[in-house]
């Protein structure tokens, strides 16, 4: 699979209420990409503020850990 050829640090974010990007896709991509990190987000439809905070927090931690 092309996903298995990805050789850079990868962060996959998903939430359980995204009709366009199903949560299961995120789980699958994280499993197929070597060493990928998977993090769940608060759904934007539940709380736009919590969703944005989750995104910032997860990306911030990821960048600090890898770059």
C-alpha positions in Angstrom: 0.0 0.0 0.0 1.1 3.6 -0.6 0.3 4.4 2.9 3.0 2.1 4.2 5.6 4.0 2.2 5.1 7.2 4.3 8.3 7.7 6.2 7.7 11.0 8.0 6.0 11.6 11.4 2.3 11.6 10.8 -0.6 12.7 13.0 -4.1 11.6 12.2 -7.0 13.4 13.7 -10.7 12.3 13.6 -14.0 12.7 15.4 -17.0 10.4 15.6 -19.5 12.8 14.0 -17.9 13.8 10.8 -20.1 12.6 7.9 -17.4 13.4 5.2 -14.4 11.9 7.0 -15.6 8.9 8.9 -13.8 8.1 12.2 -13.0 4.6 10.9 -11.0 6.1 8.0 -8.8 7.9 10.5 -8.3 4.6 12.4 -7.4 2.8 9.2 -5.0 5.5 8.0 -3.2 5.5 11.4 -2.9 1.8 11.3 -1.5 1.7 7.7 1.0 4.6 8.1 4.1 3.3 10.0 4.4 5.0 13.4 1.4 7.3 12.8 -0.2 8.8 15.9 -4.0 8.8 16.1 -6.0 11.3 18.2 -9.7 11.8 18.7 -11.2 15.2 18.5 -14.3 16.6 20.1 -16.9 16.8 17.3 -17.2 20.4 15.9 -21.0 19.9 16.0 -20.9 19.3 19.8 -18.5 22.2 20.6 -16.7 24.3 18.1 -14.5 25.7 20.9 -13.5 22.3 22.2 -12.9 21.0 18.7 -10.5 23.9 18.0 -8.8 23.5 21.3 -8.3 19.8 20.7 -6.8 20.5 17.2 -4.4 23.1 18.6 -3.4 20.9 21.5 -2.8 17.7 19.5 -0.9 19.5 16.8 1.2 21.4 19.4 2.2 18.2 21.2 2.9 16.4 17.9 5.2 19.3 16.7 7.0 19.5 20.0 7.6 15.7 20.1 8.8 15.4 16.5 10.3 18.7 15.4 
